[in-house]
Amino acid sequence: MSTRIHSENDGGTSTTEESPRRAGSGRGGVLQALLANVEQVVLGKRDQIELVACALLCEGHVLLDDVPGTAKTVLARAIARSVEGATTARIQCTPDLQPTDVTGLSVYDQRERSFAFRPGPVFTNILLVDEINRAMPRTQSALLEAMAERQITVDGQSHALPAPFLILATENPLDHEGVFPLPEAQLDRFFLKAALGYPRATEELEVVQAQRHGHPLDRLEAVIAIDDLRALQVAVEDVYIDPILQRWVVDLVRATRELPGVRTGASVRGSLALERGARAMALLAGRDHVEPVDVEHLVEPVLSHRLIRSPSYALDGDAPDGRESLLTLCLERAPRPGAVGADALRGP
């Protein structure tokens, strides 16, 4: 199978064909353009932008959990603006938001004397769900079918969502009044969870200077077509991962089920996300094979929100009691494999 990749040069737009085994570098260039474009408005957050791009390539959903004013919404909008042809929608969650405000509803058409379905904002390519934990559980659950099955069922009729479909949800961990924490079943539907944090002083100064004449997001242009995005999502399947690394991924996930203070570890869905995410990270790096660093980079964001902890226990590496990070704890039980050479990583 060959994949057509569009690239821009001084003479216009050209189309080339690449084989699945050697497409890593070419596709990596397209992805680097996407990352650089988003980085124009979200300064100093390259690692977090890569995580969101990784989820996008894996057709997964992202939960951005951080305090207000850390560019969570800006990051989501920048990703959406960078993909030409992608439709976007935004839902501002409030306690009075109803499920039909998300999914849509059937409305009686007097002229046709029948009910017609009017789709809600969930029928889009990139959906920004702002402050998801302010919506009531009933409304939150309306997103479960969309996240898991890429469809919505209204009045017994199923309606397919457009492809690709990505939910970027934000929440503020500091609020305790007027919020409804996400249940574990819904947290498990998110491919990864990330936090942006405050920028460094020099970057914060750049943000202030850049917004003197308006927000740079308004001037952001698309750098990748939606067809190219679909091709990149397919390309993730062609990235080689050695069976030894696949076994290590499973061992890391199983290690979370044995950690002290954890009532329930990550499910098989965590193994699937970690393995596929590692292949996407390799593609982002311009490689056609997975290396151990790709797996290690994703352990925290992919697995941490899937654990059900004891109330008095924290796995956060920045916890005040100085507990070790989740990656360190998992590596103690599932060490990095040492018998995988460079030739084996690249596959046959």
Beta strands, then each sheet from edge to edge (+ up, - down):
strand 1: 3-9
strand 2: 12-18
strand 3: 62-65
strand 4: 83-84
strand 5: 88-92
strand 6: 104-109
strand 7: 114-119
strand 8: 126-130
strand 9: 151-154
strand 10: 157-160
strand 11: 166-171
strand 12: 192-194
strand 13: 224-225
strand 14: 262-264
strand 15: 308-309
sheet 1: 1+ 2-
sheet 2: 5+ 8+ 11+ 3+ 12+
sheet 3: 4+ 13+
sheet 4: 6+ 7-
sheet 5: 9+ 10-
sheet 6: 14+ 15-
end
